Amino acid sequence: MPEPIASITGLKLRAGAEPFDIKLDPGKVVGLAGLEGHGQGLFLEVLAGISRATEGSISVDGKVLDRGFRDVGRAYDAGLAYVPRDRKDEGLFLQLPVLMNFGLPTLSRVSRGGVIQRRKLVQRYEEYARDLGITAADEQAPIRILSGGNQQKVLLARWLAADPKILLLNDPSRGVDHGTKLSLQTIYRRVADRGSCVVLLSTEIEELLLTADETIVFREFGVSRHLGAEEMTRQNILAAMFGAEVG
């Protein structure tokens, strides 16, 4: 068994909540489910360095962090990349070109002496555009003119280009068409197969059943049930959401 990329120990998301332990393994798609506002979104934000837990620790590559990362930058430096739920308000710079929206976090990789080497940036963008099936007639056009599905793919490409150890996805299929959803689900599996861990929060149970290797169901800011592949059914996920017995 490979060593986990991250170990979450005794994590308490807020006062009065039950603490929990989780391991995030390479090559896995880990689903997060729960009724809206029951802690799964907050857990993702704690992993991303947006919020802090009240107790517990997160260990990444052997480095133990009390209550999680202090900020997003430290989480990113440790190899965690976060794709937010609201891509337009939190993820994208709508007036900037597609190319810059893709390249912002990784410009240092295509720069020399502080000067961006545009040809290298375009090459990197085109590589990910082919891989993810991004349809954009002109990478210099503002990203706001792209469809929702293509905007989401550009946002995903941005963070894949950072080679994350853990990719954190906050309801990424929200507001995209069925064909794009299927395409994104294929991409998540491919990322995991390359050795990363994908943590997928989804409000759609069917997406978790199709994509995840295991699903952690949250209730009242604690883990109601950690379902392995054999236990992952729509009925069991719903039962865990509502605090009922899982069959």
C-alpha contacts under 8 A as a table, 3 or more apart, distances in Angstrom:
res1	aa1	res2	aa2	distance
2	P	25	D	7.46
2	P	26	P	7.40
3	E	25	D	6.99
3	E	26	P	7.93
4	P	7	S	6.64
4	P	23	K	6.10
4	P	24	L	5.50
4	P	25	D	4.29
4	P	26	P	6.42
5	I	23	K	7.74
5	I	24	L	5.78
5	I	25	D	5.54
5	I	26	P	6.22
5	I	60	V	5.96
5	I	61	D	5.99
5	I	165	K	7.28
5	I	166	I	7.75
5	I	197	C	7.65
6	A	23	K	5.93
6	A	24	L	5.19
6	A	25	D	7.16
6	A	58	I	6.87
6	A	59	S	5.39
6	A	60	V	4.49
6	A	61	D	6.60
7	S	21	D	7.51
7	S	22	I	6.01
7	S	23	K	4.54
7	S	24	L	6.36
7	S	58	I	5.80
7	S	59	S	5.06
7	S	60	V	6.70
8	I	11	L	6.48
8	I	20	F	7.71
8	I	21	D	5.21
8	I	22	I	4.94
8	I	23	K	6.09
8	I	56	G	7.63
8	I	57	S	5.96
8	I	58	I	4.59
8	I	59	S	6.39
9	T	20	F	6.51
9	T	21	D	4.53
9	T	22	I	6.75
9	T	56	G	5.72
9	T	57	S	5.40
9	T	58	I	6.42
10	G	19	P	4.94
10	G	20	F	5.05
10	G	21	D	5.56
10	G	55	E	6.97
10	G	56	G	4.49
10	G	57	S	6.67
11	L	19	P	4.90
11	L	20	F	5.31
11	L	21	D	6.58
11	L	53	A	6.72
11	L	54	T	7.66
11	L	55	E	5.54
11	L	56	G	4.04
11	L	57	S	6.12
11	L	58	I	7.95
11	L	67	R	7.28
12	K	15	A	7.23
12	K	17	A	6.08
12	K	18	E	6.22
12	K	19	P	4.41
12	K	20	F	6.85
12	K	53	A	5.92
12	K	54	T	5.65
12	K	55	E	4.99
12	K	56	G	6.15
12	K	221	F	7.96
12	K	222	G	7.50
13	L	17	A	6.59
13	L	19	P	7.54
13	L	39	G	7.28
13	L	42	L	7.34
13	L	43	F	7.00
13	L	52	R	7.88
13	L	53	A	4.78
13	L	54	T	5.77
13	L	55	E	7.25
13	L	221	F	6.13
13	L	222	G	7.42
14	R	17	A	5.67
14	R	53	A	6.62
14	R	54	T	5.51
14	R	221	F	7.16
15	A	54	T	6.72
17	A	220	E	6.88
17	A	221	F	5.77
17	A	222	G	5.95
18	E	221	F	7.30
18	E	222	G	5.21
18	E	223	V	7.73
19	P	55	E	7.96
19	P	56	G	7.68
19	P	222	G	6.49
20	F	222	G	6.74
20	F	223	V	6.51
24	L	28	K	7.68
24	L	30	V	7.67
24	L	197	C	6.56
25	D	28	K	5.96
25	D	197	C	6.06
26	P	165	K	7.97
26	P	192	A	6.96
26	P	195	G	5.03
26	P	196	S	5.02
26	P	197	C	4.86
27	G	191	V	7.92
27	G	192	A	4.30
27	G	193	D	5.14
27	G	194	R	6.71
27	G	195	G	4.56
27	G	196	S	5.47
27	G	197	C	5.54
27	G	198	V	7.97
28	K	192	A	5.47
28	K	193	D	7.61
28	K	195	G	7.98
28	K	196	S	7.29
28	K	197	C	5.12
28	K	198	V	6.30
28	K	212	A	7.66
28	K	213	D	6.19
29	V	188	Y	7.36
29	V	189	R	6.96
29	V	192	A	6.30
29	V	197	C	6.04
29	V	198	V	4.66
29	V	199	V	5.92
29	V	200	L	6.89
29	V	211	T	6.99
29	V	212	A	4.82
29	V	213	D	5.41
29	V	214	E	7.06
30	V	197	C	7.46
30	V	198	V	6.09
30	V	199	V	4.79
30	V	200	L	5.99
30	V	212	A	5.51
30	V	213	D	6.05
30	V	214	E	5.30
30	V	215	T	5.75
30	V	216	I	7.39
31	G	199	V	5.97
31	G	200	L	4.77
31	G	201	L	5.81
31	G	202	S	7.24
31	G	208	L	5.92
31	G	212	A	5.34
31	G	213	D	7.49
31	G	214	E	6.03
31	G	215	T	4.25
31	G	216	I	6.06
32	L	40	Q	6.24
32	L	199	V	7.22
32	L	200	L	5.92
32	L	201	L	4.46
32	L	202	S	6.47
32	L	215	T	5.64
32	L	216	I	5.01
32	L	217	V	5.95
32	L	218	F	7.46
33	A	40	Q	6.58
33	A	201	L	6.26
33	A	202	S	6.30
33	A	203	T	6.74
33	A	205	I	7.65
33	A	215	T	6.96
33	A	216	I	6.24
33	A	217	V	4.69
33	A	218	F	6.17
33	A	237	I	7.64
33	A	241	M	7.62
34	G	37	G	7.96
34	G	38	H	6.24
34	G	39	G	7.74
34	G	40	Q	6.53
34	G	203	T	7.80
34	G	217	V	5.33
34	G	218	F	4.85
34	G	219	R	6.19
34	G	241	M	5.20
35	L	38	H	5.78
35	L	218	F	7.60
35	L	219	R	7.14
35	L	241	M	6.08
35	L	242	F	7.92
37	G	40	Q	7.48
37	G	41	G	7.33
38	H	41	G	7.85
38	H	218	F	6.09
38	H	219	R	5.12
38	H	220	E	4.92
38	H	221	F	5.09
38	H	222	G	7.87
39	G	42	L	5.05
39	G	43	F	6.03
39	G	218	F	6.16
39	G	219	R	6.92
39	G	220	E	6.66
39	G	221	F	4.20
39	G	222	G	6.89
40	Q	43	F	5.10
40	Q	44	L	6.40
40	Q	201	L	7.26
40	Q	217	V	7.80
40	Q	218	F	5.80
40	Q	221	F	7.27
41	G	44	L	5.17
41	G	45	E	6.32
41	G	170	N	7.25
41	G	201	L	7.37
42	L	45	E	4.95
42	L	46	V	6.14
42	L	51	S	7.21
43	F	46	V	5.05
43	F	47	L	6.37
44	L	47	L	5.16
44	L	48	A	6.25
44	L	168	L	6.87
44	L	170	N	7.43
44	L	201	L	7.89
45	E	48	A	4.88
45	E	49	G	6.13
45	E	50	I	5.03
45	E	51	S	5.47
46	V	49	G	5.22
46	V	50	I	5.90
46	V	51	S	4.71
46	V	52	R	5.31
46	V	53	A	6.40
46	V	68	G	6.21
46	V	69	F	7.25
47	L	50	I	7.74
47	L	68	G	6.68
47	L	69	F	7.21
47	L	75	A	7.41
47	L	80	L	7.76
48	A	51	S	7.68
48	A	69	F	7.43
48	A	71	D	7.86
48	A	72	V	5.88
48	A	75	A	5.78
48	A	76	Y	7.67
48	A	80	L	6.59
48	A	81	A	7.00
48	A	82	Y	6.00
48	A	168	L	7.38
49	G	52	R	6.96
49	G	68	G	6.78
49	G	69	F	4.74
49	G	70	R	5.93
49	G	71	D	4.50
49	G	72	V	4.36
49	G	73	G	7.61
49	G	74	R	7.25
49	G	75	A	5.59
50	I	70	R	7.97
50	I	71	D	5.98
50	I	72	V	5.75
51	S	71	D	7.81
52	R	67	R	5.74
52	R	68	G	5.86
52	R	69	F	7.07
52	R	70	R	7.19
53	A	56	G	7.11
53	A	67	R	4.85
53	A	68	G	6.57
54	T	67	R	6.32
55	E	66	D	7.59
55	E	67	R	5.51
56	G	66	D	6.24
56	G	67	R	5.25
56	G	68	G	7.97
57	S	64	V	6.50
57	S	65	L	5.41
57	S	66	D	4.49
57	S	67	R	4.84
57	S	68	G	5.90
58	I	64	V	5.80
58	I	65	L	5.18
58	I	66	D	6.66
58	I	67	R	6.79
58	I	68	G	5.40
59	S	62	G	5.67
59	S	63	K	5.20
59	S	64	V	4.20
59	S	65	L	5.96
60	V	63	K	5.29
60	V	64	V	6.68
60	V	78	A	7.29
65	L	68	G	5.19
65	L	69	F	6.43
66	D	69	F	7.77
69	F	72	V	7.27
69	F	74	R	6.29
69	F	75	A	5.86
70	R	74	R	6.85
71	D	74	R	5.64
71	D	75	A	6.64
72	V	75	A	5.11
72	V	76	Y	6.14
73	G	76	Y	5.05
73	G	77	D	6.14
74	R	77	D	5.01
74	R	78	A	6.24
75	A	78	A	5.11
75	A	79	G	6.56
75	A	80	L	5.44
75	A	81	A	7.56
76	Y	79	G	5.14
76	Y	80	L	4.86
76	Y	81	A	5.75
77	D	80	L	7.31
79	G	163	D	7.61
79	G	164	P	4.80
79	G	165	K	5.00
79	G	166	I	6.35
80	L	164	P	5.56
80	L	165	K	6.05
80	L	166	I	4.84
80	L	167	L	6.00
80	L	168	L	7.14
81	A	159	W	6.04
81	A	162	A	7.84
81	A	164	P	5.89
81	A	166	I	6.46
81	A	167	L	5.10
81	A	168	L	5.91
82	Y	159	W	7.56
82	Y	167	L	6.24
82	Y	168	L	4.63
82	Y	169	L	6.13
82	Y	170	N	7.76
83	V	87	R	7.81
83	V	91	G	7.07
83	V	155	L	7.17
83	V	156	L	6.87
83	V	159	W	7.62
83	V	167	L	7.82
83	V	168	L	6.09
83	V	169	L	5.00
83	V	170	N	6.11
83	V	172	P	7.35
84	P	87	R	6.06
84	P	90	E	6.44
84	P	91	G	6.16
84	P	169	L	6.63
84	P	170	N	5.22
84	P	171	D	7.74
84	P	172	P	7.51
85	R	90	E	7.81
85	R	169	L	7.69
85	R	170	N	4.80
85	R	171	D	5.47
85	R	172	P	6.12
85	R	174	R	7.52
86	D	89	D	5.73
86	D	90	E	5.60
86	D	91	G	6.77
87	R	90	E	5.41
87	R	91	G	4.37
87	R	92	L	5.77
87	R	151	Q	7.91
87	R	152	Q	7.01
87	R	155	L	7.66
88	K	91	G	5.89
88	K	92	L	5.32
88	K	93	F	7.44
88	K	94	L	6.98
89	D	92	L	6.78
91	G	155	L	7.01
92	L	101	N	6.50
92	L	155	L	7.11
93	F	96	L	5.57
93	F	101	N	6.46
93	F	143	I	7.63
94	L	97	P	7.83
94	L	142	P	6.48
94	L	143	I	5.51
94	L	144	R	4.86
95	Q	142	P	5.37
95	Q	143	I	6.76
95	Q	144	R	6.62
96	L	100	M	6.46
96	L	101	N	6.57
96	L	141	A	7.85
96	L	142	P	5.15
96	L	143	I	6.43
97	P	100	M	5.46
97	P	101	N	6.35
97	P	139	E	6.44
97	P	140	Q	4.83
97	P	141	A	4.98
97	P	142	P	4.05
97	P	143	I	5.45
98	V	101	N	5.17
98	V	102	F	6.27
98	V	138	D	7.97
98	V	139	E	4.99
98	V	140	Q	5.97
98	V	141	A	6.16
98	V	142	P	5.83
98	V	143	I	4.73
98	V	154	V	7.45
99	L	102	F	5.20
99	L	103	G	6.22
99	L	121	L	7.84
99	L	122	V	7.21
99	L	125	Y	6.84
99	L	139	E	5.17
99	L	140	Q	6.14
100	M	103	G	4.98
100	M	104	L	5.71
101	N	104	L	5.90
101	N	143	I	7.48
101	N	154	V	7.41
101	N	155	L	7.39
101	N	158	R	7.29
102	F	125	Y	6.92
102	F	154	V	5.92
102	F	155	L	6.57
102	F	157	A	6.58
102	F	158	R	4.51
103	G	106	T	5.56
103	G	107	L	5.71
103	G	121	L	6.98
103	G	125	Y	7.60
103	G	158	R	6.16
104	L	107	L	5.62
104	L	158	R	7.69
105	P	108	S	7.97
105	P	158	R	7.37
105	P	159	W	7.87
105	P	162	A	7.46
106	T	109	R	5.62
106	T	110	V	7.46
106	T	161	A	7.32
106	T	162	A	6.37
107	L	110	V	5.40
107	L	111	S	6.23
107	L	116	I	6.88
107	L	121	L	7.74
108	S	111	S	5.08
108	S	112	R	7.84
108	S	114	G	7.76
108	S	116	I	7.76
110	V	116	I	5.91
110	V	117	Q	5.57
110	V	118	R	7.55
110	V	120	K	5.82
110	V	121	L	5.90
111	S	114	G	5.77
111	S	115	V	5.15
111	S	116	I	4.18
111	S	117	Q	5.36
112	R	115	V	5.28
112	R	116	I	6.55
112	R	117	Q	7.02
116	I	121	L	7.86
117	Q	120	K	5.62
117	Q	121	L	6.52
118	R	121	L	4.99
118	R	122	V	6.13
119	R	122	V	5.15
119	R	123	Q	6.18
120	K	123	Q	5.02
120	K	124	R	6.23
121	L	124	R	5.18
121	L	125	Y	6.17
122	V	125	Y	5.02
122	V	126	E	6.01
123	Q	126	E	5.16
123	Q	127	E	6.18
124	R	127	E	5.16
124	R	128	Y	6.50
125	Y	128	Y	5.32
125	Y	129	A	5.94
126	E	129	A	4.85
126	E	130	R	6.10
127	E	130	R	5.41
127	E	131	D	6.28
128	Y	131	D	4.85
128	Y	132	L	5.88
128	Y	134	I	7.97
128	Y	157	A	6.05
128	Y	161	A	7.80
129	A	132	L	5.34
129	A	133	G	5.55
129	A	134	I	4.70
129	A	135	T	7.50
129	A	154	V	7.72
129	A	157	A	7.60
130	R	133	G	5.14
130	R	134	I	6.62
132	L	153	K	6.66
132	L	157	A	7.42
132	L	183	S	7.87
132	L	187	I	7.18
133	G	153	K	7.94
134	I	150	N	5.62
134	I	153	K	6.30
134	I	154	V	7.01
135	T	150	N	6.36
136	A	139	E	6.36
136	A	146	L	6.86
136	A	150	N	7.65
138	D	141	A	5.47
141	A	145	I	7.61
142	P	145	I	6.22
143	I	146	L	5.61
143	I	151	Q	6.81
144	R	147	S	8.00
144	R	151	Q	7.80
146	L	150	N	5.99
146	L	151	Q	5.98
147	S	150	N	5.28
147	S	151	Q	6.16
148	G	151	Q	5.07
148	G	152	Q	6.19
148	G	175	G	7.03
148	G	176	V	5.96
149	G	152	Q	5.16
149	G	153	K	6.32
149	G	175	G	7.91
149	G	176	V	5.13
149	G	177	D	6.97
149	G	180	T	5.97
150	N	153	K	4.94
150	N	154	V	6.21
151	Q	154	V	5.18
151	Q	155	L	6.30
152	Q	155	L	5.08
152	Q	156	L	6.15
152	Q	172	P	7.40
153	K	156	L	4.96
153	K	157	A	5.97
153	K	184	L	7.75
154	V	157	A	4.94
154	V	158	R	6.14
155	L	158	R	5.13
155	L	159	W	6.82
156	L	159	W	5.49
156	L	160	L	6.17
157	A	160	L	4.98
157	A	161	A	6.01
158	R	161	A	5.45
158	R	162	A	7.04
159	W	162	A	5.15
159	W	163	D	7.21
159	W	164	P	7.20
159	W	167	L	7.93
160	L	163	D	5.39
160	L	164	P	6.56
164	P	167	L	6.03
164	P	196	S	6.94
165	K	195	G	7.72
165	K	196	S	4.85
165	K	197	C	6.37
166	I	196	S	5.66
166	I	197	C	4.77
166	I	198	V	5.79
166	I	199	V	7.23
167	L	196	S	7.31
167	L	197	C	6.31
167	L	198	V	4.79
167	L	199	V	6.11
168	L	198	V	6.18
168	L	199	V	4.93
168	L	200	L	6.37
169	L	172	P	5.90
169	L	198	V	7.50
169	L	199	V	6.06
169	L	200	L	4.92
169	L	201	L	6.01
170	N	200	L	6.52
170	N	201	L	5.06
170	N	202	S	6.90
171	D	174	R	5.78
171	D	200	L	7.09
171	D	201	L	5.20
171	D	202	S	4.53
171	D	203	T	6.45
172	P	201	L	7.91
172	P	202	S	7.38
173	S	176	V	5.73
173	S	180	T	7.96
173	S	181	K	5.64
173	S	184	L	7.59
173	S	202	S	7.71
176	V	180	T	6.26
176	V	181	K	6.55
177	D	180	T	5.42
177	D	181	K	6.30
178	H	181	K	5.03
178	H	182	L	6.41
179	G	182	L	5.30
179	G	183	S	6.32
180	T	183	S	4.92
180	T	184	L	6.06
181	K	184	L	5.12
181	K	185	Q	6.17
182	L	185	Q	5.12
182	L	186	T	6.38
183	S	186	T	5.24
183	S	187	I	6.46
184	L	187	I	4.99
184	L	188	Y	6.34
185	Q	188	Y	5.16
185	Q	189	R	6.50
185	Q	207	E	7.84
185	Q	211	T	6.22
186	T	189	R	5.30
186	T	190	R	6.31
187	I	190	R	5.00
187	I	191	V	6.20
188	Y	191	V	5.17
188	Y	192	A	6.36
188	Y	198	V	6.77
188	Y	211	T	7.75
189	R	192	A	5.16
189	R	193	D	6.09
189	R	211	T	7.04
190	R	193	D	4.98
190	R	194	R	6.40
191	V	194	R	5.29
191	V	195	G	7.04
191	V	196	S	6.13
191	V	197	C	7.75
191	V	198	V	7.33
192	A	195	G	5.32
192	A	196	S	4.84
192	A	197	C	5.49
192	A	198	V	6.09
193	D	196	S	7.20
200	L	208	L	7.96
200	L	212	A	7.74
202	S	205	I	7.07
202	S	207	E	7.04
202	S	208	L	6.84
204	E	207	E	5.46
204	E	208	L	6.87
205	I	208	L	5.19
205	I	209	L	6.30
205	I	234	R	6.56
205	I	237	I	7.67
206	E	209	L	5.03
206	E	210	L	6.15
206	E	234	R	7.55
207	E	210	L	5.15
207	E	211	T	5.96
207	E	212	A	7.90
208	L	211	T	5.16
208	L	212	A	5.10
208	L	215	T	7.29
209	L	212	A	6.11
209	L	232	M	6.77
209	L	233	T	7.01
209	L	234	R	7.61
212	A	215	T	6.58
213	D	228	G	6.97
213	D	229	A	5.62
214	E	226	H	7.37
214	E	227	L	5.66
214	E	228	G	4.65
214	E	229	A	5.40
214	E	232	M	7.15
215	T	226	H	5.97
215	T	227	L	5.18
215	T	228	G	6.69
215	T	232	M	7.12
216	I	223	V	6.77
216	I	224	S	7.74
216	I	225	R	6.01
216	I	226	H	4.45
216	I	227	L	6.17
217	V	223	V	5.88
217	V	224	S	5.53
217	V	225	R	5.24
217	V	226	H	6.24
217	V	227	L	7.72
217	V	237	I	6.82
217	V	240	A	6.30
217	V	241	M	6.31
218	F	221	F	6.25
218	F	222	G	5.56
218	F	223	V	4.55
218	F	224	S	5.20
218	F	225	R	7.16
218	F	240	A	7.81
218	F	241	M	6.64
219	R	222	G	5.53
219	R	223	V	6.12
219	R	224	S	5.39
219	R	240	A	7.70
219	R	241	M	6.00
219	R	242	F	7.48
219	R	243	G	7.25
223	V	226	H	7.09
224	S	240	A	5.76
224	S	241	M	7.09
224	S	243	G	6.86
225	R	240	A	5.96
227	L	230	E	7.79
227	L	231	E	5.49
227	L	232	M	5.73
227	L	237	I	7.99
228	G	231	E	5.38
228	G	232	M	6.14
229	A	232	M	5.29
231	E	236	N	7.04
232	M	236	N	6.48
232	M	237	I	6.83
233	T	236	N	5.24
233	T	237	I	6.24
234	R	237	I	5.28
234	R	238	L	6.17
235	Q	238	L	5.28
235	Q	239	A	6.06
236	N	239	A	4.99
236	N	240	A	6.14
236	N	246	V	5.26
236	N	247	G	6.55
237	I	240	A	5.22
237	I	241	M	6.22
238	L	241	M	5.01
238	L	242	F	6.42
239	A	242	F	5.36
239	A	243	G	6.07
239	A	244	A	4.80
239	A	245	E	6.31
239	A	246	V	5.80
240	A	243	G	4.98
240	A	244	A	5.82
240	A	245	E	7.07
240	A	246	V	6.38
241	M	244	A	7.67
